Amino acid sequence: MKILLVEDDEQLADIVTASLKQQNYAVEVATDGQLGWEFAEAAPPDAAIVDVDLPALDGIALCQKLRAAGSQVPILLVTARDGETDKVIGLDAGADDYVTKPFSLKELSARLRALLRRGGATSTPILSWGPLRLNPSTCEAFFHDRLAPLRPKEYSLLEMFMRSPKRVFSRDAIMNHLWNFDDAPYESTIKAHVKGLRQHLKTVGAPPKLIESIYGLGYRLNPEMEHLPPASDSNSSDVEAPAAAPPDIAEIAVSPAMRAKLDQRVDTIDRAVQAIATNSIDELLLKEAQRLAHQLAGLLGTIGFDRGTAFARQIEAQLKRDRPGIVQLVGLLADLRQELTGEPHQSESVPRSDGDASDAPAESAERSSPTLDMLVVGSSDSIAPLVQHASRRHVRCIHVGDAGSAAMQLKLWSPDVLAIAAKSSAATFELLGNLADSVADVPTLAIAPEDSLSDRVALARLGVRCVLAQSAESDRAFDAAWRLHRQHGSSEPQILAVDDDPEFLETVRTLLQ
């Protein structure tokens, strides 16, 4: 579902956007009323959150203009005024509901869900279609009461289908519903997400053609499968969820024209870095470099340059610092240019023809290599080997030195695993304490400088799931990170084997696996 957020307070907009994206909404942000009108006219959203006090065109006038144009989009008005008259004026202008500043993010989300239910195909919080059930409050989808392991975009895609089960969605319609203008995907990206949705529904017993392809038109829920009977227990038991989902990327052939555009973006960032180095940077150039680095971070992984995405994220983080590290930026730009001179790392799980994604062989997904996103925080001798060897173990690794930088990174992206590696136990405890509110749902491992029982107990109490000695090799740290990622949210039982014979432990591990 796409939400249009019209808000001129950038900090507030960032907070609301982050909250909505965690709930799998696609968010388009407009910083004034006129831009909000243009966005709504170009690609009508599923709902709009509109501030009252806006430049160019205020929120009341925007509501009136949308309704005069015949738009029925649900509008949630945000106002700093709590007087009754202001609320009445807003509702009379066409708004459907309102919240006043300061407001609770939970309340904002609840009111938004209520507006979407009023305008949707159902009047109940739970969406149902045949064997499918979807709970927008928890972002969970079920097929015959079996929880489907969907990625965020796959969940949003299924929700879009279930809110309009009889509609055929073209790729343009899917793009307008699930992506904003800045992050608009390629057609192959949409095909890959549809394929991923099919594969993950298949793991809980759904037939491959539950999502039907209509040649030349798009996709829809297959009406012939609305009344599917539940699978028998014997058949259900044969369906096993994969140990790790395939990468959520869509790689396409990179044309010379696309390479030229990528080089132009990198050149602009390079000019900004040179200006910073000579203390002659202007604000417009810096903002443009930040924007381009952010766009590259979202684009490069999509077209197969996974390491390029990691470099772009680190460049963006450096550019947003009060005092960007020139040496780090120059090195990262060199790494990014080197990455873009090669070929994208194509994955056989992604369709490369014009045919439907479901036509690819099923076993291709098993041959692809899943990727782990890991944020490393702190400073110790063990960090350099981790970052150096990350790509060899299919890990996208970003390193920051302090809790403030880590908190900023956690707002920009959602790592699969957080690793804390400080020079002392006290520094480790301090980092964890400062990040407590930001990493509640991120599995955390610690590389402990002093490997003592008391430290391990203290780290466990702070939420650390795994503790490694600082002398541990990089491969052991990556193995632990992968295990944490696979275990996170898993209902499968976990076994701890304790013995002083390494060979016996390895035998037990092999047997149990």
C-alpha positions in Angstrom: 0.0 0.0 0.0 1.3 3.5 -0.9 1.0 6.4 1.5 1.5 10.0 0.5 3.0 12.0 3.4 2.8 15.8 3.0 4.9 17.3 5.7 7.4 20.1 5.7 9.2 19.2 8.9 11.9 16.8 7.6 12.7 15.3 11.0 9.1 14.5 11.7 8.7 13.2 8.1 11.7 10.9 8.6 10.2 9.5 11.8 6.8 8.9 10.4 8.3 7.4 7.2 10.5 5.0 9.2 7.5 3.9 11.2 5.3 3.3 8.2 8.0 1.5 6.3 8.4 -0.9 9.2 4.7 -1.7 8.6 5.5 -2.5 5.0 3.9 0.7 3.5 5.5 2.4 0.5 5.8 6.1 1.4 6.0 9.1 -0.9 7.1 12.3 0.9 6.1 15.8 -0.3 7.5 18.8 1.5 4.8 21.3 0.4 1.2 21.2 -0.5 1.7 21.9 -4.2 4.2 19.0 -4.5 1.7 16.8 -2.6 -1.0 17.7 -5.2 1.3 16.8 -8.1 2.2 13.5 -6.5 -1.4 12.6 -5.8 -2.4 13.6 -9.4 0.5 11.6 -11.0 0.0 8.4 -9.0 -3.0 8.4 -6.6 -2.0 6.9 -3.2 -4.0 4.5 -1.1 -4.1 7.1 1.7 -2.7 10.5 2.4 -1.3 12.0 5.7 -1.4 15.8 5.3 -0.1 18.5 7.6 -2.2 21.6 7.9 0.6 24.2 8.0 2.4 23.7 4.6 4.2 26.1 2.3 2.9 26.8 -1.3 -0.5 25.2 -0.6 -1.7 24.6 2.9 -3.3 21.3 4.1 -6.9 22.6 4.1 -6.6 23.9 0.5 -4.9 20.6 -0.6 -7.9 18.6 0.8 -10.3 20.9 -1.0 -8.4 20.6 -4.2 -8.3 16.8 -4.1 -12.0 16.5 -3.4 -12.9 19.1 -6.1 -10.9 16.9 -8.6 -13.0 13.9 -7.6 -10.3 12.1 -5.6 -11.7 9.7 -3.0 -8.3 9.0 -1.3 -8.6 8.7 2.5 -7.0 11.8 4.1 -5.6 11.9 7.6 -5.1 15.5 8.6 -2.2 16.4 11.0 -2.6 19.7 12.9 -0.8 21.5 15.6 -4.0 23.2 16.5 -6.4 21.3 18.8 -9.2 23.8 18.8 -12.6 22.5 17.8 -13.0 25.1 15.0 -9.8 24.0 13.2 -10.9 20.3 13.3 -14.3 21.1 11.9 -12.8 23.2 9.1 -10.4 20.3 8.2 -13.2 17.7 8.2 -15.5 20.0 6.2 -12.6 20.5 3.7 -12.6 16.8 2.9 -10.4 15.2 5.5 -11.6 11.8 6.8 -9.9 12.0 10.2 -7.3 14.0 12.1 -4.5 13.8 14.7 -3.0 16.6 16.6 0.7 17.3 17.3 2.3 15.9 19.3 0.9 12.5 18.4 1.7 8.9 19.1 3.0 6.9 16.2 0.9 4.0 17.4 -2.2 6.1 17.2 -1.3 7.5 13.8 -0.8 3.9 12.5 -4.1 2.8 14.0 -6.1 5.7 12.5 -4.4 5.0 9.1 -5.4 1.3 9.2 -9.0 2.4 10.0 -9.1 4.7 7.0 -7.7 2.0 4.7 -10.3 -0.5 6.0 -13.1 2.0 5.2 -11.9 2.4 1.7 -10.9 -1.2 1.1 -12.8 -4.3 0.1 -13.3 -5.4 3.7 -14.7 -3.9 6.9 -12.7 -6.2 9.2 -9.1 -5.9 10.2 -8.3 -9.4 8.8 -8.3 -9.8 5.0 -9.5 -13.1 3.7 -9.6 -14.7 0.2 -10.2 -18.4 -0.1 -7.4 -20.2 1.7 -5.5 -16.9 2.3 -5.7 -14.7 5.4 -3.7 -11.6 6.0 -3.5 -9.5 9.2 -2.4 -5.9 8.5 -1.9 -5.2 12.2 0.9 -7.8 12.5 1.9 -7.9 8.8 1.4 -11.7 8.7 0.0 -13.8 5.9 -1.4 -17.4 6.2 -2.3 -20.1 3.8 -4.7 -22.6 5.3 -3.5 -21.3 8.8 0.2 -21.9 8.0 2.3 -18.7 8.4 4.0 -17.8 5.1 7.6 -16.5 5.4 7.2 -13.4 3.3 9.6 -10.6 2.8 8.3 -7.0 3.2 7.7 -6.3 -0.5 6.1 -9.7 -1.0 3.7 -9.1 1.9 2.8 -5.7 0.4 2.3 -7.3 -3.0 -0.1 -9.9 -1.5 -2.0 -7.3 0.5 -2.5 -5.3 -2.7 -3.9 -8.4 -4.4 -6.2 -9.3 -1.5 -7.6 -5.8 -1.1 -8.8 -6.0 -4.8 -9.0 -9.7 -5.4 -10.8 -9.4 -8.8 -8.5 -6.8 -10.3 -5.7 -7.5 -12.7 -2.7 -5.4 -11.7 -0.4 -4.2 -14.4 3.3 -3.7 -13.6 2.8 0.0 -13.7 0.0 -0.3 -11.2 2.1 -2.5 -8.9 5.0 0.1 -9.2 2.6 2.9 -8.3 1.2 1.1 -5.3 4.4 -0.3 -3.8 7.3 2.1 -4.6 7.8 5.8 -4.4 9.1 7.9 -7.3 12.7 8.0 -6.1 12.9 4.2 -5.7 11.0 3.2 -8.8 12.1 -0.4 -9.8 12.7 -2.0 -13.1 10.2 -4.5 -14.6 12.5 -7.4 -13.8 12.3 -6.3 -10.1 8.6 -6.7 -10.1 8.8 -10.1 -11.8 11.3 -11.2 -9.2 9.0 -10.1 -6.3 6.1 -12.0 -7.8 8.3 -15.0 -8.2 9.5 -14.7 -4.6 5.9 -14.4 -3.4 4.9 -17.6 -5.3 7.9 -19.5 -3.9 7.3 -18.5 -0.3 3.6 -19.3 -0.5 4.6 -22.6 -2.0 6.6 -23.5 1.1 3.3 -23.5 3.1 1.4 -25.6 0.5 0.1 -23.0 -2.0 0.0 -24.0 -5.7 2.4 -22.1 -7.9 -0.4 -20.6 -10.0 -2.2 -19.1 -7.0 -0.8 -15.8 -8.3 -2.0 -15.9 -11.9 -0.2 -14.2 -14.8 -2.5 -12.6 -17.4 -0.5 -12.3 -20.6 0.0 -8.7 -21.7 -1.9 -7.3 -18.7 -0.3 -8.3 -15.4 -1.1 -10.4 -12.3 -4.1 -11.3 -10.1 -5.3 -13.8 -7.6 -6.4 -16.9 -9.6 -10.2 -17.1 -9.2 -10.2 -20.8 -9.8 -8.3 -21.3 -6.6 -10.5 -19.3 -4.2 -12.2 -22.5 -3.0 -9.2 -24.7 -2.6 -9.6 -27.4 0.0 -7.0 -27.7 2.8 -4.1 -30.0 1.9 -4.1 -33.3 3.6 -1.7 -33.8 6.6 0.4 -36.2 4.5 0.9 -33.6 1.8 1.4 -30.8 4.2 4.2 -32.6 6.0 6.1 -32.9 2.8 6.3 -29.2 2.4 9.4 -27.8 4.2 10.4 -24.2 4.5 13.9 -23.4 3.2 16.7 -22.8 5.7 17.3 -19.4 4.1 15.2 -17.4 1.7 16.7 -16.6 -1.7 18.1 -13.1 -2.1 15.5 -10.3 -2.4 17.1 -8.8 -5.5 16.4 -8.6 -9.2 19.4 -8.4 -11.4 19.2 -7.2 -15.0 21.6 -6.7 -17.8 23.4 -3.4 -17.4 23.5 -1.5 -20.7 26.2 1.0 -21.7 23.7 3.9 -21.2 22.9 2.7 -17.6 26.6 2.5 -16.9 27.1 6.0 -18.1 24.3 7.3 -15.8 25.9 5.4 -12.9 29.2 7.0 -13.7 27.6 10.5 -13.8 26.2 9.9 -10.3 29.5 8.8 -9.0 31.2 11.8 -10.6 28.8 14.2 -8.9 29.6 12.6 -5.5 33.3 12.8 -6.4 33.0 16.6 -7.0 31.4 17.0 -3.6 34.2 15.0 -1.9 36.8 17.2 -3.6 34.9 20.3 -2.5 34.8 19.0 1.1 38.6 18.3 0.9 39.3 21.8 -0.2 36.8 23.3 2.3 34.8 24.8 -0.6 31.6 22.7 -0.4 28.3 24.4 -0.9 25.1 23.1 0.7 23.3 22.3 -2.6 26.2 20.1 -3.9 26.4 18.3 -0.5 22.6 17.6 -0.5 22.8 16.4 -4.1 25.7 14.0 -3.3 23.8 12.6 -0.3 20.7 12.1 -2.4 22.7 10.3 -5.2 24.5 8.1 -2.7 21.2 7.1 -1.1 19.7 6.3 -4.6 22.8 4.3 -5.5 22.5 2.3 -2.3 19.0 1.3 -3.4 19.8 0.7 -7.1 23.1 -1.1 -7.2 22.0 -4.2 -5.2 18.9 -4.4 -7.4 21.0 -4.7 -10.6 23.5 -7.2 -9.1 26.2 -4.9 -7.6 25.8 -6.0 -3.9 29.2 -4.7 -2.8 28.4 -1.4 -4.6 25.3 -1.0 -2.4 27.5 -1.4 0.7 30.0 1.2 -0.5 27.2 3.6 -1.4 25.6 3.2 2.1 28.9 4.0 3.7 29.5 7.0 1.4 26.1 8.3 2.3 26.7 7.9 6.1 30.1 9.7 5.8 28.5 12.6 3.8 25.9 13.1 6.5 28.5 13.5 9.3 29.3 16.9 10.5 32.9 16.2 9.6 33.1 13.6 6.8 36.2 11.5 6.7 38.0 12.5 3.5 40.3 9.5 3.5 37.4 7.1 4.0 35.4 8.8 1.3 38.2 8.7 -1.3 38.8 5.0 -0.6 35.1 4.2 -0.7 34.7 6.0 -4.1 37.7 4.1 -5.5 36.1 0.8 -4.3 32.7 1.8 -5.8 34.3 2.7 -9.2 36.2 -0.5 -9.2 33.0 -2.5 -8.5 31.1 -0.8 -11.3 33.8 -1.7 -13.9 33.0 -5.4 -13.4 29.9 -7.3 -14.3 26.9 -7.7 -12.1 26.8 -10.9 -10.1 23.9 -12.6 -11.8 21.8 -15.0 -9.7 20.0 -17.9 -11.4 17.0 -17.5 -9.2 16.1 -14.3 -11.0 14.4 -14.4 -14.4 16.4 -12.8 -17.3 13.9 -13.4 -20.1 10.6 -11.8 -21.0 8.9 -15.0 -19.9 7.0 -15.3 -16.6 9.1 -15.6 -13.5 7.4 -18.8 -12.5 8.7 -20.6 -15.7 12.2 -20.7 -14.2 13.2 -24.1 -12.8 12.4 -24.6 -9.1 15.8 -25.8 -8.2 17.4 -22.5 -9.4 16.4 -20.9 -6.1 18.4 -23.5 -4.2 21.6 -22.7 -6.2 21.5 -19.0 -5.4 23.5 -17.6 -2.5 21.6 -15.7 0.1 23.2 -12.5 1.4 23.5 -11.4 5.0 23.5 -7.7 6.0 25.7 -7.1 9.1 26.3 -3.9 10.9 29.6 -3.9 12.9 29.9 -1.3 15.7 33.0 -0.5 17.7 36.8 -0.6 17.3 39.0 -3.6 17.9 41.6 -5.7 16.1 39.0 -8.2 15.0 37.0 -5.8 12.9 39.4 -5.4 9.9 39.4 -9.1 9.0 35.6 -9.1 9.3 35.2 -6.3 6.8 37.9 -7.6 4.5 36.5 -11.1 4.2 32.8 -10.2 4.2 32.1 -10.5 0.5 33.7 -14.0 0.4 31.0 -15.2 2.8 28.2 -13.4 1.1 28.0 -10.8 3.8 27.3 -7.1 3.2 29.3 -5.6 6.1 29.1 -1.9 7.2 31.4 -0.7 10.0 30.8 2.3 12.2 32.8 3.4 15.2 30.3 4.7 17.7 26.7 4.3 18.9 25.6 7.5 17.3 26.7 6.4 13.8 25.2 3.0 14.4 21.8 4.5 15.4 21.9 6.6 12.2 22.7 3.5 10.1 19.8 1.6 11.8 17.4 4.4 10.6 18.7 4.0 7.0 18.5 0.2 6.7 17.7 -2.9 8.7 20.7 -5.2 9.2 20.1 -8.9 9.7 22.7 -9.1 12.5 24.5 -6.5 14.7 28.1 -7.2 15.8 29.6 -5.3 18.7 33.4 -5.4 18.8 35.0 -2.9 21.3 38.5 -2.8 22.8 37.3 -3.3 26.4 34.4 -4.8 28.2 33.3 -1.5 29.6 33.2 0.0 26.0 31.1 -3.0 24.9 28.6 -2.5 27.7 28.4 1.2 26.9 27.7 0.6 23.2 25.0 -1.9 24.0 23.4 0.4 26.5 23.3 3.3 24.1 21.8 1.2 21.3 19.3 -0.6 23.5 16.3 1.2 22.0 17.5 0.8 18.4 18.3 -2.9 18.3 15.5 -4.6 20.2 14.6 -6.7 17.2 18.1 -7.2 15.7 20.0 -10.4 16.7 23.2 -9.3 18.3 26.6 -11.0 18.7 29.5 -9.6 20.7 33.2 -10.1 20.1 34.5 -9.9 23.7 38.0 -8.6 24.5 38.0 -10.5 27.8 36.4 -13.9 27.5 35.1 -14.3 31.1 32.0 -16.0 32.4 30.9 -12.8 34.2 31.2 -10.8 31.0 29.2 -13.4 29.1 26.4 -13.3 31.7 26.3 -9.5 31.6 26.2 -9.5 27.8 23.4 -12.0 27.8 21.4 -9.8 30.1 21.8 -6.9 27.7 20.3 -9.0 24.9 23.4 -10.5 23.2 22.6 -13.8 21.6 26.1 -15.0 21.0 29.6 -14.2 22.4 32.9 -14.9 20.7 36.4 -14.4 21.9 38.3 -11.6 20.2 40.8 -14.2 19.0 38.1 -16.0 17.0 38.7 -16.2 13.2 36.5 -14.3 10.8 34.9 -17.5 9.5 33.7 -18.4 13.0 32.2 -15.0 13.4 30.4 -15.2 10.1 29.2 -18.7 10.9 27.7 -17.4 14.2 26.1 -14.4 12.4 24.5 -16.7 9.8 23.2 -19.0 12.6 21.7 -16.0 14.5 20.0 -14.8 11.3 18.5 -18.2 10.6 17.4 -18.7 14.2 15.9 -15.2 14.5 12.1 -15.6 14.7 12.3 -19.3 14.0 10.1 -21.7 15.9 12.5 -24.6 15.3 14.1 -26.1 18.4 17.7 -25.2 19.0 20.2 -27.7 20.4 23.2 -26.9 22.5 25.9 -29.6 22.5 28.6 -29.5 25.3 31.6 -31.8 25.2 35.4 -31.5 25.5 36.0 -33.7 22.5 35.9 -31.5 19.3 35.7 -34.5 17.0 32.7 -35.9 18.9 31.0 -32.5 18.8 31.5 -32.3 15.0 30.0 -35.7 14.6 27.0 -34.7 16.7 26.6 -31.5 14.7 26.6 -33.4 11.4 24.2 -36.0 12.7 21.7 -33.4 14.0 21.9 -31.2 11.0 
